[in-house]
Amino acid sequence: MKKALSLFLTLMLVAGLFAGCGGETKTTQQEPKKEETQTAKEDGKSTETKTETPTETKTEKKGFKVASHNAVIEGNPYRAVYETQMAAAAQKAKEMGLISQFDSFVANNDPALEAQQIEQSINEGYDIIIVNPIAASGLDALIQKATDAGITYINADCIYDSDKILNVVVDQAAWAEIQADYVIKTLGKGAKIVQFNGIDGNSASEIRSEVWQKKLTEAGIDIVKTVAHNWSDVEAKQLMNEIIASGLEFDGIINQESANGIMDAIEESKIEYPKCITSSEEVSWIRRIAKVNEDHEAFPYIVVENPPGIGATALAIALNIRMGNELDPAKMSGENLIYYTPQWIMTYENQKERLESIADLPDSTSVSSFLSVEEAKEKYFK
């Protein structure tokens, strides 16, 4: 079975992505609008999904109608790449005759708008709905309505606690453990750490935080400050500036994305670099931290892949389900859960090789891999 991972070049100029399709880049709260996102990017990879939906073939209908729901794009590089790669995977599936229509909805972190948009997709008869939600609660009634209508509903990127849907997610506990182990090894017992979470209430952010609290505390590391930057470089910079101004003593930073904002505050304040930092997968950050460590290890760091391509993987799984393929429980992490374990990791020790592996990628991308429809079938289905 093919398990190859590929780095997928993804431009995070989201406006440019949608401009070529004649759609809008945002939805408004008063009237949710859908945007048809058809990009010409290829070469992606995907995963699979599970649902009690009826088997359909291309002879019965010419492709499936797919809706993607994203919490936010603007100001969130991770979600922007998620959106771009989802659209690229959808375009590839269109070329294969598997998708007849693909529309993307963005809720701008407004839960009411998110619910309204999902309900609109249900009412308009989409075959597949893939949601990267604002939070891991509040959508139960809509999930019930979607499954009652025979829609394949998949939650991507963060776990939503419902036995009626399939979750396709990065193994966030493993992601967090890799970083915690690095901090413990680098700083040792008695060190003081500042913890930057993502969005409070988001399941991925909460899982990571729980792992860090447990592992670091057990290792004798003191978490002296915990904040949430909402996966925003702007907010990360503001919070880091406040921490610096407060005079709080700390040795290192354990962090969920948005490291560029943290670094901006550190460098502009001209304080000494902390003794370690984790982790963003944006190419701009990877090159920036590598430059700091170009001649010697001046600022210890670790980068752990958290691929935005998980949405495109979820789409591949959903398409397999609609085509009548059956998920293999032995290849899953639970009844309704598929995990992807991070593979791409960079530290000072392998810095040269990792930089070479992304040499052709622009700064505006993230390191991200996903499975194709065929690879998803081989990896997760009987």
Phi and psi in degrees as a GROMACS rama.xvg file:
@    title "Ramachandran Plot"
@    xaxis  label "Phi"
@    yaxis  label "Psi"
@TYPE xy
-78.0622  129.261  LYS-2
-126.288  15.3322  LYS-3
-65.1901  140.031  ALA-4
-104.156  140.731  LEU-5
-126.437  141.463  SER-6
-79.0329  124.858  LEU-7
-106.851  119.375  PHE-8
-70.5241  117.244  LEU-9
-130.653  118.932  THR-10
-77.0704  135.556  LEU-11
-98.525  20.1257  MET-12
-85.3299  82.9476  LEU-13
-64.7431  -34.4276  VAL-14
-60.4324  -40.4228  ALA-15
-64.6114  -35.731  GLY-16
-58.323  -47.7071  LEU-17
-83.7377  -24.183  PHE-18
-60.2955  -35.6117  ALA-19
-69.5406  -10.3607  GLY-20
-109.248  -3.91961  CYS-21
76.9247  10.8431  GLY-22
-96.0667  177.096  GLY-23
-98.3046  152.228  GLU-24
-87.6372  -14.2705  THR-25
-137.205  159.803  LYS-26
-111.839  154.176  THR-27
-105.248  155.87  THR-28
-68.8745  -32.7126  GLN-29
-69.5351  -37.6009  GLN-30
-143.436  98.5067  GLU-31
-62.5324  127.373  PRO-32
-112.18  148.734  LYS-33
-103.44  150.583  LYS-34
-126.07  128.564  GLU-35
-87.1116  116.237  GLU-36
-109.175  104.942  THR-37
-121.949  102.036  GLN-38
-105.555  160.303  THR-39
-95.4619  8.81974  ALA-40
-72.5482  143.936  LYS-41
-132.12  -167.05  GLU-42
78.8422  19.5447  ASP-43
-88.3371  -175.062  GLY-44
-141.263  157.72  LYS-45
-140.5  -175.827  SER-46
-131.815  -150.22  THR-47
-140.796  171.045  GLU-48
-139.077  172.645  THR-49
-136.076  140.167  LYS-50
-168.595  163.773  THR-51
-93.7432  37.9561  GLU-52
-86.3993  154.477  THR-53
-68.1598  147.734  PRO-54
-69.838  134.633  THR-55
-132.666  148.379  GLU-56
-124.932  165.825  THR-57
-64.7972  -19.1531  LYS-58
-76.4131  -25.3011  THR-59
-82.3497  -36.8528  GLU-60
-150.321  151.68  LYS-61
-87.6609  78.0313  LYS-62
84.9572  164.161  GLY-63
-103.171  152.699  PHE-64
-94.8046  120.075  LYS-65
-121.036  134.347  VAL-66
-119.231  130.021  ALA-67
-109.069  130.831  SER-68
-117.883  120.436  HIS-69
-119.859  138.328  ASN-70
-65.3766  -40.6356  ALA-71
-163.383  153.584  VAL-72
-123.396  -54.2487  ILE-73
-59.0452  127.29  GLU-74
79.443  3.63874  GLY-75
-127.26  93.2997  ASN-76
-56.8699  -37.8381  PRO-77
-61.9047  -50.1694  TYR-78
-66.5241  -30.686  ARG-79
-65.4228  -42.4218  ALA-80
-67.6344  -40.176  VAL-81
-52.1257  -48.3945  TYR-82
-63.6138  -45.0329  GLU-83
-63.1799  -44.8558  THR-84
-71.5321  -33.0345  GLN-85
-61.9234  -46.0971  MET-86
-64.2329  -38.8719  ALA-87
-64.3346  -42.8062  ALA-88
-65.3039  -37.9929  ALA-89
-65.339  -40.2366  ALA-90
-62.48  -41.4988  GLN-91
-62.1232  -42.114  LYS-92
-66.6112  -32.9889  ALA-93
-61.9379  -44.2268  LYS-94
-63.9805  -26.0205  GLU-95
-85.6022  -4.87389  MET-96
81.4682  13.583  GLY-97
-90.719  -23.8508  LEU-98
-123.343  131.526  ILE-99
-97.1119  -30.0143  SER-100
-149.56  134.649  GLN-101
-130.989  125.168  PHE-102
-129.414  143.605  ASP-103
-117.396  136.404  SER-104
-121.194  135.282  PHE-105
-123.787  126.216  VAL-106
-94.4963  -5.12392  ALA-107
52.8814  40.5605  ASN-108
58.9723  28.9882  ASN-109
-109.166  106.654  ASP-110
-58.8198  -37.2962  PRO-111
-65.1582  -41.9866  ALA-112
-67.4109  -39.7741  LEU-113
-57.383  -48.1445  GLU-114
-62.7712  -40.9198  ALA-115
-62.7884  -41.9897  GLN-116
-67.8116  -41.5762  GLN-117
-63.9514  -42.4993  ILE-118
-62.4395  -37.9022  GLU-119
-60.464  -42.3345  GLN-120
-64.561  -39.1938  SER-121
-63.1141  -48.5741  ILE-122
-64.8947  -28.4946  ASN-123
-88.3579  3.68634  GLU-124
75.9492  36.8442  GLY-125
-67.8362  146.384  TYR-126
-81.7557  -35.6678  ASP-127
-129.466  130.68  ILE-128
-123.666  123.264  ILE-129
-116.819  124.654  ILE-130
-120.733  125.94  VAL-131
-106.914  93.3278  ASN-132
-80.0451  166.109  PRO-133
-69.0457  -44.6624  ILE-134
-142.965  167.492  ALA-135
-92.5824  34.7117  ALA-136
-159.283  168.645  SER-137
93.6033  -1.41288  GLY-138
-116.665  10.8287  LEU-139
-57.4298  -44.6524  ASP-140
-63.069  -38.586  ALA-141
-71.163  -37.071  LEU-142
-61.001  -44.216  ILE-143
-60.5047  -44.4546  GLN-144
-63.6083  -40.5763  LYS-145
-66.5327  -46.1092  ALA-146
-68.5974  -34.8212  THR-147
-61.1445  -31.0015  ASP-148
-86.096  2.86117  ALA-149
78.126  19.0177  GLY-150
-84.5401  139.236  ILE-151
-81.8317  109.24  THR-152
-108.872  120.307  TYR-153
-123.633  133.216  ILE-154
-97.3267  124.192  ASN-155
-113.54  145.993  ALA-156
84.9001  -37.7401  ASP-157
-139.115  149.136  CYS-158
-77.2422  131.236  ILE-159
-111.876  125.049  TYR-160
-78.8704  91.1533  ASP-161
-154.274  134.654  SER-162
-85.3967  4.84844  ASP-163
-97.3545  -6.15036  LYS-164
-131.113  172.046  ILE-165
-107.742  133.057  LEU-166
-99.232  127.599  ASN-167
-119.56  107.855  VAL-168
-140.966  156.98  VAL-169
-70.7324  143.343  VAL-170
-71.7495  91.2807  ASP-171
-68.7347  -29.8648  GLN-172
-64.4691  -43.6891  ALA-173
-64.3765  -41.8705  ALA-174
-56.1985  -46.5259  TRP-175
-70.233  -38.769  ALA-176
-64.0155  -39.6222  GLU-177
-58.2222  -42.8802  ILE-178
-73.0621  -40.9727  GLN-179
-61.1057  -43.0282  ALA-180
-61.1283  -38.1834  ASP-181
-65.3501  -44.4395  TYR-182
-62.9611  -44.0191  VAL-183
-61.0578  -45.4772  ILE-184
-65.899  -38.1645  LYS-185
-77.9147  -42.2034  THR-186
-97.2867  -42.3807  LEU-187
82.1144  173.952  GLY-188
-59.6889  139.386  LYS-189
92.2683  -7.58902  GLY-190
-72.8492  158.408  ALA-191
-113.655  133.952  LYS-192
-128.479  144.182  ILE-193
-101.3  132.07  VAL-194
-110.164  122.149  GLN-195
-104.55  112.628  PHE-196
-89.2496  174.894  ASN-197
-88.5244  -101.906  GLY-198
-110.672  121.803  ILE-199
-59.8232  130.124  ASP-200
96.8892  -21.2233  GLY-201
-72.7642  132.76  ASN-202
-62.9909  -39.1414  SER-203
-61.9531  -45.5424  ALA-204
-62.868  -40.9294  SER-205
-68.6556  -40.6781  GLU-206
-61.106  -46.3179  ILE-207
-60.4184  -45.9595  ARG-208
-61.1622  -42.7051  SER-209
-62.1126  -42.0914  GLU-210
-62.2159  -45.8233  VAL-211
-63.9809  -44.62  TRP-212
-58.7773  -42.9049  GLN-213
-70.6005  -53.2936  LYS-214
-68.605  -43.1134  LYS-215
-68.8097  -40.9954  LEU-216
-63.2342  -44.5422  THR-217
-62.0519  -29.1765  GLU-218
-86.1489  1.93749  ALA-219
80.9794  21.2276  GLY-220
-98.2637  132.719  ILE-221
-93.8378  117.731  ASP-222
-85.041  102.085  ILE-223
-86.2564  -15.6203  VAL-224
-157.563  134.102  LYS-225
-126.218  125.442  THR-226
-133.659  169.15  VAL-227
-128.601  121.541  ALA-228
-98.163  6.03595  HIS-229
55.8594  30.5771  ASN-230
53.5937  41.6431  TRP-231
-125.699  125.441  SER-232
-61.2092  -36.3269  ASP-233
-63.0829  -48.6223  VAL-234
-68.3562  -35.893  GLU-235
-61.7416  -42.5138  ALA-236
-64.0677  -44.3813  LYS-237
-61.0824  -45.6352  GLN-238
-64.7854  -40.7183  LEU-239
-66.4243  -38.837  MET-240
-59.9171  -41.3974  ASN-241
-65.2852  -39.9454  GLU-242
-64.4566  -44.4049  ILE-243
-62.5592  -45.4428  ILE-244
-64.4584  -28.4464  ALA-245
-73.092  -16.592  SER-246
80.0773  10.9061  GLY-247
-59.5003  132.546  LEU-248
-88.2933  130.327  GLU-249
-152.807  156.613  PHE-250
-101.477  -34.4393  ASP-251
-151.646  176.977  GLY-252
-130.6  127.277  ILE-253
-110.853  130.529  ILE-254
-147.231  143.634  ASN-255
-103.644  88.6047  GLN-256
69.8645  -174.081  GLU-257
54.6423  33.4836  SER-258
-68.5176  -25.9057  ALA-259
-61.3161  -39.7438  ASN-260
-64.6955  -41.1771  GLY-261
-62.9916  -44.3956  ILE-262
-65.059  -37.4977  MET-263
-55.8289  -46.6532  ASP-264
-64.7482  -42.3081  ALA-265
-62.3559  -47.5366  ILE-266
-73.2038  -37.3552  GLU-267
-69.5642  -29.3712  GLU-268
-82.4732  -13.2467  SER-269
62.6718  28.3453  LYS-270
-79.6448  164.859  ILE-271
-68.1032  149.841  GLU-272
-62.7108  138.837  TYR-273
-61.4644  174.47  PRO-274
-84.0222  -8.13275  LYS-275
-172.113  159.466  CYS-276
-149.84  146.059  ILE-277
-130.582  162.459  THR-278
-159.386  126.419  SER-279
-131.19  148.132  SER-280
-104.547  8.26582  GLU-281
-66.0808  137.724  GLU-282
-61.0203  -36.9138  VAL-283
-59.0732  -40.692  SER-284
-69.4777  -42.8785  TRP-285
-57.5319  -45.1241  ILE-286
-70.3843  -34.5288  ARG-287
-66.0613  -48.4463  ARG-288
-70.3556  -31.3505  ILE-289
-67.28  -36.5481  ALA-290
-63.8237  -40.9622  LYS-291
-59.7565  -34.5988  VAL-292
-102.189  22.0503  ASN-293
-61.6913  -46.0258  GLU-294
-93.1749  -30.641  ASP-295
-161.038  170.401  HIS-296
-79.0415  87.7699  GLU-297
-86.7937  -26.0024  ALA-298
-145.961  89.5892  PHE-299
-54.1609  140.742  PRO-300
-153.292  164.181  TYR-301
-141.349  138.689  ILE-302
-115.229  125.393  VAL-303
-120.931  123.939  VAL-304
-54.9688  130.796  GLU-305
-130.831  78.4428  ASN-306
-65.9599  120.525  PRO-307
-59.6736  -19.1019  PRO-308
-65.3837  -0.493215  GLY-309
-59.4377  -28.9248  ILE-310
-67.244  -42.3896  GLY-311
-65.6732  -35.1305  ALA-312
-63.5194  -43.4016  THR-313
-60.2913  -39.117  ALA-314
-62.4046  -42.7096  LEU-315
-62.4214  -38.9613  ALA-316
-65.7665  -44.4668  ILE-317
-60.0081  -41.7122  ALA-318
-64.4061  -39.5144  LEU-319
-61.0024  -41.7548  ASN-320
-62.6626  -45.8613  ILE-321
-65.5852  -26.2578  ARG-322
-82.4141  0.783528  MET-323
93.4574  6.95506  GLY-324
-75.9461  146.629  ASN-325
-106.829  126.601  GLU-326
-62.019  145.169  LEU-327
-97.6415  110.289  ASP-328
-55.3619  -29.7291  PRO-329
-68.2254  -17.251  ALA-330
-102.744  7.35983  LYS-331
-110.171  171.645  MET-332
-103.66  6.15574  SER-333
169.856  178.778  GLY-334
-58.5669  -36.9604  GLU-335
-133.439  38.1751  ASN-336
-140.713  127.349  LEU-337
-120.428  124.25  ILE-338
-104.704  142.534  TYR-339
-114.685  123.297  TYR-340
-91.1473  129.688  THR-341
-55.6919  137.857  PRO-342
-115.378  -34.2692  GLN-343
-89.887  111.235  TRP-344
-130.365  137.446  ILE-345
-132.805  133.575  MET-346
-135.206  -177.584  THR-347
-58.2048  -33.713  TYR-348
-63.9095  -37.1198  GLU-349
-114.306  23.0393  ASN-350
-56.2142  -46.3639  GLN-351
-61.366  -48.1959  LYS-352
-64.9943  -41.316  GLU-353
-67.0471  -39.4151  ARG-354
-62.3538  -39.5559  LEU-355
-63.524  -34.0222  GLU-356
-70.3285  -19.9854  SER-357
-115.058  18.7208  ILE-358
-58.1581  -31.6025  ALA-359
-89.7941  -0.956708  ASP-360
-91.7268  137.969  LEU-361
-74.4633  162.064  PRO-362
-60.2086  -25.9595  ASP-363
-79.4268  7.40414  SER-364
-107.542  174.081  THR-365
-122.967  153.217  SER-366
-67.6085  119.899  VAL-367
-156.885  138.47  SER-368
-128.991  151.902  SER-369
-153.982  166.065  PHE-370
-97.1638  146.844  LEU-371
-79.118  171.852  SER-372
-58.62  -44.4713  VAL-373
-66.1101  -42.4397  GLU-374
-67.8746  -35.9761  GLU-375
-63.47  -41.8617  ALA-376
-60.0638  -44.8092  LYS-377
-68.7715  -34.9144  GLU-378
-81.3015  -34.0149  LYS-379
-123.229  -8.4689  TYR-380
-111.743  159.958  PHE-381
